[in-house]
Amino acid sequence: MTLMPAAVGCFVVFFTDQPNPFTMTRTTFLLITCATTAFASGQPVFNADPEPNDHFQDAVPLTLGVAFEGQLNVLPGDIGDIYSFVLPDDGVLLLDVQCEQSGIMTDQIAIRGFALMDSTSIMVPMAVAAIGNSGVPAQSNTEISCMKAGTHYLRVAFDLGSTNTNAISYSVTATHRPMAFANDVEPNNTMATAIPLAADTWTEGRLSVEWPNTDPADDFDYYVITKSYTGPLVLFTEVAAEYANTPDELFEFNVHNADMTVVSEGDGRVSSGSEGVPVADTAIYTTIVDSGIWYVRVYNPPYYGLCYRFSYSSTEFLGIAGKSEALVGVVPNPSDRSFRFTGADIRSVVINDAQGRFVDRLSTDPSPVWDATANEPGIYIAHVFFSNGTGSSLRLVLTS
């Protein structure tokens, strides 16, 4: 078919839980100003979408990872296409978008907008994609972060209030990037609902997965530790953030005593990764030396989707006299596959079996890891050597 005369235009893609698109108001959408260009004609690059699909009850199911194609303003009154999909887990929706129009662009790039809205039609972060001209598709890779698992709708449409009559065609491939760690058991956002922790075991959780929005937002997780030894409390952490601009942000592990008094204010701030890639860190609470009951509050001050895992050791951490920062620990312990050593000034680690026979040597690394998968279950001794010439030993338990 021949396209109608075209000018540069914009359209918006909306995510919503709403079954009725007509409940959305103009103020719900981002207004995008578009410039016009010279008129032209040609064939659409991408195939037409199944019609009718202009209302949510007619939404076309799409499959994640499989491209879907469509056209707008080719058929009379066809100003929006609606699709549905199921996000299998919390995470990020990655969008590979190609879009073209017949015509020549002048001084502006046409933009596609993406929005995620909850059942009350609240606008959330958007992503944009360009429209190519003269039948040459423009490609954009973008994403929507902090999405919760469940059914969502995707609407491809011109912006509300637009008088643009251009015909365009598009292709979109939507894929899912799940969060690196599993969710914690809710509710656990107060000390009264704190989750009991086992020593030397990874505990996983998520914070601030916001869309659709919830009230109250999940920005706190609480856990309770029964500390059986005297000495500093050390938490080994791995934290991943969904957004790309977050590696310098800090993530808080604050510790409370049984009287609900914060005893670690200013401590326990650890680094977070970005784009779903975890960063390992260690929080050492040198003032928390007594055995007993302690509470950990995991807090996400920047308010974007984070996932984490952490462990605390049941072992009193070893140090060098007069040098309190030279603490060393191993986590998890016991373990069925690997042991990670964390501490200051580690030069090397030598692993022996229970009979004192040499097993392995770990080279210098800020956090050496012994991969024990090829070894028999049992007791092993790790001899940790520091850069000042001193050393300490730890008992490792390798399970089957």
C-alpha positions as CSV (number, residue, x, y, z in Angstrom):
1,M,0.0,0.0,0.0
2,T,1.1,3.6,-0.5
3,L,1.6,5.6,2.6
4,M,-0.2,8.9,3.1
5,P,2.0,12.1,3.1
6,A,4.2,11.9,6.1
7,A,5.8,14.3,8.5
8,V,8.0,13.7,11.5
9,G,5.9,12.6,14.4
10,C,6.1,11.2,17.9
11,F,4.3,8.4,19.7
12,V,4.3,7.1,23.2
13,V,4.3,3.5,24.6
14,F,2.5,3.1,27.9
15,F,2.7,0.4,30.5
16,T,-0.3,0.1,32.8
17,D,-2.4,-2.4,34.9
18,Q,-5.5,-0.5,33.8
19,P,-8.0,-2.6,31.8
20,N,-9.6,0.5,30.4
21,P,-7.4,3.0,28.4
22,F,-10.0,5.7,28.5
23,T,-9.5,6.3,32.2
24,M,-6.2,7.9,31.3
25,T,-6.2,11.7,31.1
26,R,-4.1,13.9,29.0
27,T,-2.1,15.0,32.0
28,T,-1.0,11.4,32.4
29,F,1.2,11.5,29.4
30,L,4.4,13.2,28.5
31,L,3.9,15.8,25.8
32,I,6.4,15.5,23.0
33,T,6.6,18.4,20.4
34,C,7.2,17.2,16.9
35,A,8.5,19.0,13.8
36,T,7.1,18.5,10.3
37,T,9.1,17.6,7.3
38,A,8.7,17.4,3.5
39,F,6.0,15.0,2.2
40,A,7.0,11.7,0.6
41,S,5.5,8.3,-0.2
42,G,6.7,4.7,0.1
43,Q,6.0,1.2,1.4
44,P,6.1,0.5,5.2
45,V,9.2,-1.5,6.2
46,F,7.4,-3.5,8.9
47,N,4.2,-5.6,8.7
48,A,0.8,-4.6,10.0
49,D,-0.3,-5.7,13.5
50,P,-3.4,-7.8,14.0
51,E,-6.5,-5.7,14.2
52,P,-8.5,-4.7,16.2
53,N,-6.1,-4.1,19.0
54,D,-7.0,-0.5,19.9
55,H,-8.4,-1.3,23.4
56,F,-7.1,-3.3,26.3
57,Q,-9.7,-5.9,26.0
58,D,-8.4,-6.6,22.5
59,A,-4.7,-6.6,23.5
60,V,-2.5,-8.9,21.4
61,P,-0.4,-11.2,23.5
62,L,3.3,-10.9,22.8
63,T,6.1,-13.3,23.6
64,L,9.3,-11.9,25.3
65,G,12.3,-12.3,23.1
66,V,10.2,-12.4,19.9
67,A,9.9,-9.3,17.7
68,F,6.5,-8.0,17.0
69,E,5.6,-5.6,14.2
70,G,2.9,-3.0,13.6
71,Q,1.8,0.1,11.8
72,L,0.0,3.3,12.9
73,N,-2.1,5.7,10.9
74,V,-2.1,3.4,7.8
75,L,-5.7,2.4,8.5
76,P,-8.3,5.1,9.2
77,G,-8.4,5.8,13.0
78,D,-5.6,3.4,13.8
79,I,-3.7,5.6,16.3
80,G,-2.8,3.1,18.9
81,D,-1.8,-0.6,19.2
82,I,-2.1,-2.5,22.5
83,Y,-0.2,-5.6,23.5
84,S,-0.1,-7.7,26.7
85,F,2.7,-9.7,28.2
86,V,3.7,-11.4,31.4
87,L,6.9,-10.5,33.2
88,P,8.0,-13.8,34.9
89,D,10.0,-12.1,37.7
90,D,10.9,-8.7,39.0
91,G,13.5,-6.9,36.9
92,V,14.1,-4.8,33.8
93,L,12.3,-4.8,30.5
94,L,14.8,-4.4,27.8
95,L,13.5,-2.9,24.5
96,D,15.1,-3.2,21.1
97,V,13.0,-0.7,18.9
98,Q,13.1,-0.1,15.2
99,C,10.8,2.5,13.7
100,E,10.5,4.3,10.4
101,Q,8.4,6.7,8.5
102,S,8.2,7.8,4.9
103,G,9.5,11.3,4.7
104,I,12.6,13.5,5.3
105,M,13.5,14.8,8.7
106,T,14.6,18.4,9.0
107,D,15.8,19.7,12.4
108,Q,14.3,17.2,14.9
109,I,14.4,13.5,15.6
110,A,11.0,12.0,16.2
111,I,10.7,10.2,19.5
112,R,9.0,7.2,20.9
113,G,8.1,7.3,24.5
114,F,7.6,4.4,26.9
115,A,5.7,4.7,30.2
116,L,4.8,2.4,33.0
117,M,1.7,3.3,35.0
118,D,-0.1,1.6,37.9
119,S,-3.8,1.2,38.5
120,T,-4.2,4.8,39.5
121,S,-2.6,6.0,36.3
122,I,0.5,7.5,37.9
123,M,3.3,8.4,35.4
124,V,6.6,6.5,36.0
125,P,10.0,6.6,34.3
126,M,9.9,6.7,30.5
127,A,12.2,5.5,27.7
128,V,12.4,7.0,24.2
129,A,13.2,5.7,20.8
130,A,13.8,7.5,17.5
131,I,11.8,7.3,14.3
132,G,13.9,7.0,11.1
133,N,13.1,8.9,7.9
134,S,12.9,8.0,4.2
135,G,12.0,4.4,4.9
136,V,15.2,3.8,6.9
137,P,14.4,2.5,10.4
138,A,16.2,4.1,13.4
139,Q,17.2,1.6,16.0
140,S,17.1,2.3,19.8
141,N,18.0,0.2,22.8
142,T,16.3,1.3,25.9
143,E,14.7,-0.1,29.1
144,I,12.2,0.2,31.8
145,S,13.6,-0.6,35.3
146,C,12.1,-1.5,38.7
147,M,9.2,-3.6,37.2
148,K,7.4,-6.1,39.3
149,A,6.4,-9.6,38.1
150,G,3.0,-9.9,36.6
151,T,0.8,-9.0,33.6
152,H,1.4,-5.7,31.9
153,Y,0.1,-3.9,28.8
154,L,2.2,-2.1,26.2
155,R,0.6,0.6,24.2
156,V,2.2,2.0,21.0
157,A,0.5,5.2,20.1
158,F,0.9,8.8,19.1
159,D,1.0,11.3,21.9
160,L,-2.4,12.4,23.2
161,G,-3.4,15.7,21.6
162,S,-1.1,15.2,18.6
163,T,-2.6,16.2,15.2
164,N,0.1,14.2,13.4
165,T,-1.3,12.1,10.5
166,N,1.9,10.3,9.5
167,A,1.9,6.6,8.8
168,I,4.7,4.8,10.5
169,S,5.8,1.2,11.0
170,Y,7.7,-0.4,13.8
171,S,9.3,-3.5,15.2
172,V,9.9,-4.1,19.0
173,T,11.6,-6.9,20.7
174,A,11.1,-7.0,24.5
175,T,13.3,-9.1,26.7
176,H,13.5,-9.5,30.5
177,R,16.6,-9.1,32.7
178,P,15.8,-10.6,36.1
179,M,17.3,-9.3,39.3
180,A,20.5,-11.0,40.4
181,F,19.1,-12.2,43.8
182,A,15.8,-13.7,45.0
183,N,13.2,-11.7,46.9
184,D,13.0,-11.8,50.7
185,V,9.9,-12.9,52.6
186,E,7.5,-10.0,53.3
187,P,6.5,-8.4,55.5
188,N,9.8,-7.7,57.1
189,N,10.0,-3.9,57.2
190,T,10.0,-3.6,61.0
191,M,12.0,-5.1,63.8
192,A,8.8,-6.9,65.0
193,T,8.7,-8.8,61.6
194,A,12.5,-9.3,61.3
195,I,13.6,-12.6,59.6
196,P,15.9,-14.8,61.7
197,L,19.3,-15.4,60.1
198,A,21.5,-18.5,60.1
199,A,25.2,-17.9,60.4
200,D,27.5,-18.5,57.4
201,T,24.5,-18.7,55.0
202,W,23.7,-16.3,52.2
203,T,20.4,-14.4,52.7
204,E,18.9,-12.7,49.6
205,G,16.4,-9.9,49.3
206,R,15.1,-7.0,47.1
207,L,14.2,-3.4,47.8
208,S,12.4,-0.6,45.9
209,V,11.0,-2.6,43.0
210,E,8.4,0.1,42.5
211,W,6.3,-0.4,39.4
212,P,3.4,-0.8,39.8
213,N,3.8,1.4,42.8
214,T,2.9,0.1,46.3
215,D,2.2,1.9,49.5
216,P,4.2,1.8,51.7
217,A,7.2,1.4,49.4
218,D,9.5,-1.6,50.2
219,D,12.6,0.4,51.2
220,F,13.5,-1.5,54.4
221,D,14.2,-5.1,55.3
222,Y,14.9,-6.3,58.9
223,Y,16.7,-9.4,60.0
224,V,17.7,-10.8,63.4
225,I,21.1,-12.3,64.3
226,T,21.9,-14.5,67.3
227,K,25.6,-13.8,67.7
228,S,27.3,-16.7,69.6
229,Y,30.8,-15.3,69.8
230,T,32.6,-12.3,71.3
231,G,34.3,-10.1,68.7
232,P,33.5,-7.7,65.8
233,L,30.4,-8.4,63.7
234,V,31.3,-8.7,60.0
235,L,28.7,-8.8,57.2
236,F,29.8,-10.0,53.7
237,T,27.6,-8.3,51.1
238,E,26.9,-8.4,47.4
239,V,24.6,-5.7,46.1
240,A,23.3,-5.1,42.5
241,A,21.3,-2.1,41.3
242,E,19.1,-2.0,38.2
243,Y,20.0,1.4,36.9
244,A,23.3,2.1,35.0
245,N,24.3,5.2,37.0
246,T,24.5,3.7,40.4
247,P,28.0,2.1,41.1
248,D,29.1,5.0,43.4
249,E,25.9,4.8,45.5
250,L,26.1,3.4,49.0
251,F,23.7,0.8,50.5
252,E,23.1,0.7,54.2
253,F,23.3,-2.3,56.6
254,N,22.5,-0.6,60.0
255,V,22.6,-2.7,63.2
256,H,20.3,-2.4,66.2
257,N,20.4,-4.0,69.6
258,A,17.5,-5.8,71.3
259,D,16.3,-2.5,72.8
260,M,15.7,-1.2,69.2
261,T,18.6,1.3,69.6
262,V,20.7,1.9,66.5
263,V,24.3,1.0,67.4
264,S,25.9,1.3,64.0
265,E,24.9,4.6,62.7
266,G,27.5,5.7,60.2
267,D,28.8,2.2,59.8
268,G,27.8,-0.6,57.5
269,R,27.6,1.4,54.3
270,V,28.5,-0.8,51.3
271,S,28.9,-0.3,47.6
272,S,26.3,-1.3,45.0
273,G,26.8,-2.5,41.5
274,S,24.9,-1.4,38.4
275,E,22.8,-2.8,35.5
276,G,22.2,-6.0,37.5
277,V,25.9,-6.8,38.1
278,P,26.6,-7.3,41.8
279,V,29.5,-5.8,43.7
280,A,31.0,-7.5,46.7
281,D,31.8,-5.5,49.8
282,T,32.3,-6.0,53.6
283,A,30.8,-4.2,56.5
284,I,32.8,-4.5,59.7
285,Y,31.2,-3.4,63.0
286,T,34.2,-3.1,65.3
287,T,32.1,-1.7,68.2
288,I,29.7,-4.7,68.2
289,V,31.7,-7.2,70.2
290,D,29.2,-8.8,72.6
291,S,27.4,-12.0,71.9
292,G,23.6,-11.9,71.9
293,I,20.7,-10.7,69.8
294,W,21.3,-8.1,67.1
295,Y,19.0,-6.7,64.4
296,V,20.1,-5.8,60.8
297,R,18.2,-3.1,58.9
298,V,18.9,-3.2,55.2
299,Y,18.0,0.2,53.8
300,N,17.9,1.6,50.3
301,P,18.4,5.4,50.5
302,P,18.6,6.2,46.8
303,Y,15.1,4.6,46.1
304,Y,15.8,2.6,43.0
305,G,15.5,-1.2,42.5
306,L,18.2,-3.0,44.4
307,C,18.8,-6.7,45.2
308,Y,21.3,-8.0,47.6
309,R,22.6,-11.0,49.5
310,F,24.7,-11.1,52.7
311,S,26.1,-13.4,55.3
312,Y,27.6,-13.0,58.7
313,S,30.2,-15.3,60.2
314,S,29.8,-17.5,63.3
315,T,33.6,-17.3,63.7
316,E,35.4,-14.7,65.9
317,F,37.4,-12.8,63.4
318,L,41.2,-12.9,63.6
319,G,43.4,-9.8,63.8
320,I,46.9,-8.7,64.3
321,A,47.7,-7.2,67.7
322,G,47.8,-3.4,67.4
323,K,46.3,-3.4,63.9
324,S,42.5,-3.6,64.3
325,E,41.8,-3.2,60.6
326,A,43.6,-6.5,59.8
327,L,40.5,-8.6,60.3
328,V,39.9,-11.7,58.2
329,G,36.9,-13.9,57.7
330,V,35.6,-16.6,55.4
331,V,32.0,-17.0,54.1
332,P,30.1,-19.1,53.8
333,N,31.4,-21.6,56.3
334,P,30.3,-24.4,56.2
335,S,30.1,-24.4,52.4
336,D,29.4,-27.1,49.7
337,R,31.4,-25.4,47.0
338,S,33.5,-22.4,47.7
339,F,34.9,-20.1,50.5
340,R,35.5,-16.4,50.1
341,F,38.2,-14.8,52.3
342,T,37.7,-11.1,53.1
343,G,40.0,-8.8,55.2
344,A,42.7,-6.2,55.0
345,D,46.3,-6.8,54.0
346,I,45.8,-10.5,52.9
347,R,49.0,-11.5,51.0
348,S,48.1,-15.2,50.4
349,V,46.0,-18.1,51.7
350,V,47.3,-21.7,51.9
351,I,44.7,-24.6,52.3
352,N,45.7,-27.8,54.1
353,D,43.5,-30.8,54.8
354,A,42.9,-32.1,58.4
355,Q,46.1,-34.1,58.3
356,G,48.2,-31.1,57.3
357,R,48.7,-32.0,53.7
358,F,48.9,-29.2,51.1
359,V,45.7,-28.8,49.1
360,D,45.8,-25.4,47.4
361,R,47.3,-21.9,47.4
362,L,45.3,-18.7,46.7
363,S,47.1,-15.8,45.1
364,T,46.9,-12.2,46.3
365,D,43.4,-10.8,45.8
366,P,41.3,-8.4,47.8
367,S,38.8,-11.3,48.4
368,P,40.5,-14.6,47.6
369,V,38.1,-17.5,46.8
370,W,38.8,-21.2,47.2
371,D,36.9,-23.3,44.7
372,A,36.5,-26.6,46.7
373,T,34.2,-28.4,44.3
374,A,36.9,-30.9,43.3
375,N,37.7,-31.8,47.0
376,E,36.2,-34.4,49.3
377,P,33.9,-33.2,52.1
378,G,35.6,-32.7,55.4
379,I,37.6,-30.4,57.6
380,Y,40.3,-28.1,56.1
381,I,42.6,-25.5,57.6
382,A,43.1,-22.1,55.9
383,H,46.4,-20.4,56.8
384,V,46.0,-16.7,56.0
385,F,49.2,-14.7,55.6
386,F,49.2,-10.9,55.9
387,S,51.5,-8.4,54.2
388,N,53.3,-7.5,57.4
389,G,54.5,-11.1,57.8
390,T,52.1,-12.3,60.4
391,G,49.4,-15.0,59.9
392,S,46.3,-16.6,61.3
393,S,44.4,-19.9,60.7
394,L,40.7,-20.7,60.1
395,R,38.8,-23.9,60.2
396,L,36.8,-24.7,57.1
397,V,34.0,-27.2,56.9
398,L,33.3,-28.5,53.3
399,T,29.9,-30.3,53.1
400,S,28.7,-32.7,50.5
